[in-house]
């Protein structure tokens, strides 16, 4: 099968591209990191049109976004809103033109109107519903990341440990999140693709584990991994709390578990990411 991965250099996209190729699919990567011609905010973009036209299935993972530290200062800017509006209009326009089956990557935050990021993801969901595509909502997927300026919490903590010896936190760490290892996420996406005709855009496909871990527990587990290699690392919590994660609407839906369940525990996933990142500091 010819599969287009839009956003193939992102955290999930990079894992998914490798995963699908191992399954002997013909994968077409598309990401601005690869080439300026692959900038999905450029309208028109004949390269994007051709990739979608020639594909049997499309994963729309691309979004101008990053981890909490990056998102907090960026999601209220004109550039954030403009880039993502252009990208969605461009991609969804071609998906409509060629009537391709596709999955749109949304977020657990899509129902939070006070978050510009959440609002933009909600717009993407409305586009998807209008085209009868499928919507998946990611919950704190983690793995190796290429762009550490946009790093999510786990890779950011590990980087800080190696570079400064201090895990400097944005909050007090009491907020709990559902973390999912990127390879498990790929299995979930493959399952959704395989069950495409059985699912609808109204199905709540929350790609997550259903199990919560606090940010402080994540930091402590990473601290233990550093201790195992003989490096002392200090955890430095902040005083502020993360109000988003306390939102009552922020509850995962278990529907996806009828088709798929994650198999990698947080400790197992953390260990894999830690030792993979360690190679960059040897």
VENQUI-V555883 format. One record per backbone hydrogen bond with DSSP energy under -1.0 kcal/mol. CO is the residue of the C=O (numbers start at 1). NH is the residue of the N-H. If there is no record, write none. Layout:
# VENQUI-V555883
((CO & NH) (CO & NH))
This chain:
# VENQUI-V555883
((1 & 26) (2 & 56) (2 & 57) (3 & 28) (4 & 59) (5 & 30) (6 & 61) (6 & 62) (7 & 10) (10 & 14) (11 & 15) (12 & 16) (13 & 17) (14 & 18) (15 & 19) (16 & 20) (17 & 21) (18 & 22) (19 & 23) (20 & 25) (21 & 24) (26 & 3) (28 & 5) (30 & 7) (30 & 8) (31 & 34) (31 & 35) (35 & 38) (36 & 39) (39 & 42) (45 & 49) (46 & 50) (47 & 51) (48 & 52) (49 & 53) (50 & 54) (52 & 55) (57 & 4) (58 & 103) (59 & 6) (59 & 61) (60 & 105) (63 & 65) (67 & 71) (68 & 72) (71 & 75) (74 & 77) (77 & 81) (78 & 82) (79 & 83) (80 & 84) (81 & 85) (82 & 86) (83 & 87) (84 & 88) (85 & 89) (86 & 90) (87 & 91) (88 & 92) (89 & 93) (90 & 94) (91 & 95) (92 & 96) (93 & 97) (94 & 98) (95 & 100) (101 & 58) (102 & 134) (103 & 60) (104 & 136) (106 & 138) (107 & 110) (109 & 112) (112 & 115) (115 & 119) (116 & 120) (117 & 121) (118 & 122) (119 & 123) (120 & 124) (121 & 125) (122 & 126) (123 & 127) (124 & 128) (125 & 129) (126 & 130) (127 & 131) (128 & 133) (134 & 104) (136 & 106) (137 & 207) (138 & 108) (140 & 180) (142 & 182) (147 & 150) (148 & 151) (150 & 67) (152 & 156) (153 & 157) (154 & 158) (155 & 159) (156 & 160) (157 & 161) (158 & 162) (159 & 163) (160 & 164) (160 & 165) (165 & 234) (166 & 168) (167 & 236) (171 & 238) (173 & 216) (175 & 215) (177 & 213) (180 & 142) (181 & 185) (182 & 186) (183 & 187) (184 & 188) (185 & 189) (186 & 190) (187 & 191) (188 & 192) (189 & 193) (190 & 194) (191 & 195) (193 & 196) (195 & 198) (200 & 203) (203 & 205) (204 & 206) (205 & 137) (206 & 208) (207 & 139) (213 & 177) (214 & 218) (215 & 219) (216 & 220) (217 & 221) (218 & 222) (219 & 223) (220 & 224) (221 & 225) (222 & 226) (223 & 227) (224 & 228) (226 & 231) (227 & 230) (234 & 167) (236 & 169) (240 & 172) (244 & 247) (247 & 250) (249 & 251) (254 & 257) (255 & 258) (256 & 259) (256 & 260) (265 & 269) (266 & 270) (267 & 271) (268 & 272) (269 & 273) (270 & 274) (271 & 275) (272 & 276) (273 & 277) (274 & 278) (277 & 280) (278 & 281))
